[in-house]
């Protein structure tokens, strides 16, 4: 925080800039004049709802933090935005085909999510993509629209194929995408056995590759898809079996969260060229499935950084349509139905994780004696000299000297040459020195690279009531950045720099990388806790993958989930409530039987009575506490 910020009045505009909400919020999230985060799917100032009002509603209904909020309207808005953007691009460029999106269930498999995708997507014939038998079974229970596509990727056994063929028989556009050459034999065999003509697609490996986390999804060595020689073999097989008329779709997948539009365009051009060649081979075709990849601008930088994208959704749609037309118009081939499997872009904005801060470990300067003790070691005296002589001109030298003497003192302690109290004094001196160096650094426009992260070393630790591994596993696993900020008190200056720790007993259970327009920030400005008042933080854009990938580290289970519908008049309804896992629930997931556990613990209590440790009445209280614990929320409860 610079001096200008400290001296001037803090405003919501300064909070907007500090946390970047206008950059990543996509118009859905903003800050009100009361200094609270507001959600508004209508992008109309009068219709916004404060997250703090929602928190009040949640707490009045007896639900504790952490809570995952799902905003129905944001899912609806993103589906509409994607479909309308393609429609507008096609209309502007004179494209003769259509757009039909599909939602990949793997991105968020929760029943409520998939159900709402099918409901909101029906007016656009927005379908589903499945990659396993279980996902196909889930999809068939929810799909009603026979104009929508049901894309079947992944490895397929006979049971999988039979279910898909029955869907075709019932009038659904269920398309089998061949991932490996042998799959075509299973599809043809089962279609003959059931007397159903299949709809077949082929997945290809492109030479094109994309940047980002998932670059291995594309290229010659990608795990899935047919290379060009295998593609020809499958085409010849279909010709031989008189089933080439079943080949309707070409599919590829470049990767997820593709930040650079040039990579997307290059892949579309290559795939469309293959599509044109399949038409020349005599296949009827009709569908070009471009897979996923539409990125979400998590940090709001609008760049080709991994957590961002250097294009808008409108540019994405326009470039795709232009690329397809460039190839096919030259070959005089009819425009196909364009299919994309956008999941992240559809559901990311949908969910917000809220949690309260339980405690703070503050970094404070220490009180130390003015002078070292006359019997103090030379190294401690030297550390005193460093501490007393810090200035703007010598901070680099002081920094190096402080590190040297600290390490010397630690080594001396290991060899029994100084006492524990002397080491404790040395550590106080060292951290006071670091604090003073950090203050002097603020006066410099240019500073040594060694001092770049000194504020991070001095950051407070804010302990949040959540689990990184359960609720935002990508933050831990692949260093995914999510926007994080307080959802209130945004008219107050945030005076503390902090990292965030969860309540798991794991050193990886922390967040120490935060979004920034120009780089990755290693701490985040937060407000000081007020005695007795809750402090709430929100993790935004967590609708994609996080619920599906979350685990049970330390046996912290699913959080409470609340679905919210925001009305045009600025009111809101809590439409659905799902209580998070109890301790009993998560124990059963890892093979414990709560009834047997109670019986075993009861025996332990009886043995304690016989041994004289507790009375029979104390046993009753102990058993009640044990059983209440089994029924309780896995997270911190008041």
Beta strands, then each sheet from edge to edge (+ up, - down):
strand 1: 29-31
strand 2: 37-39
strand 3: 49-50
strand 4: 67-71
strand 5: 102-104
strand 6: 127-130
strand 7: 149-152
strand 8: 173-178
strand 9: 199-203
strand 10: 247-251
strand 11: 287-289
strand 12: 337-339
strand 13: 351-361
strand 14: 460-464
strand 15: 484-486
strand 16: 496-501
strand 17: 510-511
strand 18: 524-526
strand 19: 536-539
strand 20: 560-566
strand 21: 572-578
sheet 1: 1+ 2- 3+
sheet 2: 15+ 19- 13+ 4- 20- 21+
sheet 3: 5+ 6+ 7+ 8+ 9+ 10+ 11+ 12+
sheet 4: 15+ 19- 13+ 14- 16- 17+
sheet 5: 15+ 19- 13+ 14- 16- 18+
end
